């Protein structure tokens, strides 16, 4: 495995079990210049490998680290990582801290994933709240939304940091030199929104970031903005709403095609276009959501992730390491260091919860 990036994969995470995690790892090491360390029940992982009949060269890129505990999806995150030190997700971040892997991917309990990441890796300097970013398809290209669930109660400083981190991610992963940043609100005017949005708007206006102002929810999928900033409560609602809408649209199209002969004929003629559309809105194509603001790299995946989603999550993790996303975050923060101090002072002056 010398010379290859090493990605730790929580093989016990997700709704589909180790079989899907192993399948995703096999796809990743077969197509990408990475090695994968699978953590979990060794017997189940080895059993899941059998059907793949791996050549020796591919098998050599897969390593198993046996663990005896699993964090369930409904467990309290901080309680779980305290009690289950030999769980697959906790051991994965412990390996990252020790330098034995370069990044961690998990489709398990996202709260526990973030909690373990914070415990073992810690935050980047000048980042008060690490968060979760997610890429959405739009008419023109991907848009990155942050935060989508890690921080439900935020202050202006946190939203400003989310903008910096998401911009760095967008610049590195999607090759956008100066990502256009919008603040999610109920109107485009700067005076619209709650206290949190209004104060955050003022911070962004003073920054060196390519801030284009407030954006409404309907602008999300047009592709005229590269980064959308919001608190984790709003972001998670947007994420789940988008996933549900995509699934319903595809199901509705299928129902209408079945109703009429002319629609069936039209489908046969446009079958490739329908397949391309389905791929375009499929969360699996984007892999997972990066945990930004950590002294390391972590990616959380949808609980229903299939092998393709896991493969792409491993790809995202590897690209974050190779392209030094954290260095870009630190660089952007340094450019606006004065604003970070202003935001800190405002938080101290106003007291807890004053911004929200």
Buried (B, 14 or more C-beta within 10 A) or exposed (E): BEEBBBBBBBBBBBEBBBBBBBBBBBBBBBEBEBBBBBBBBBEBBBEBBEEBEBEEEEBEBBBBBBBEBBBEBEBBBBEBBEEBEEBBBBBBBBBBBEEEBBBBBBBBBBBBBBBBBBBBBBBBEBBBBBBBBBBBBBEEEBBBBBBBBBBEBBBBBBBBBBBBBBBBBBBBBBEBEEBBBBBBBEEEEBEBBEEBBBBBBBBBEEBEBBBBBBBEBEBBBEBBBBBBBBBBBBBBBBBEEBBEEBEEEBEEBEEEBEEEEEBEEBBEEEEEEBEEBBEEBBBBBBBBBBBBBBBBBBBBBBBBBBBBBBBBBBBBBBBBBEBBBBEBBBEBBEEBEEBBEBBBEBBEEBEEEBBB
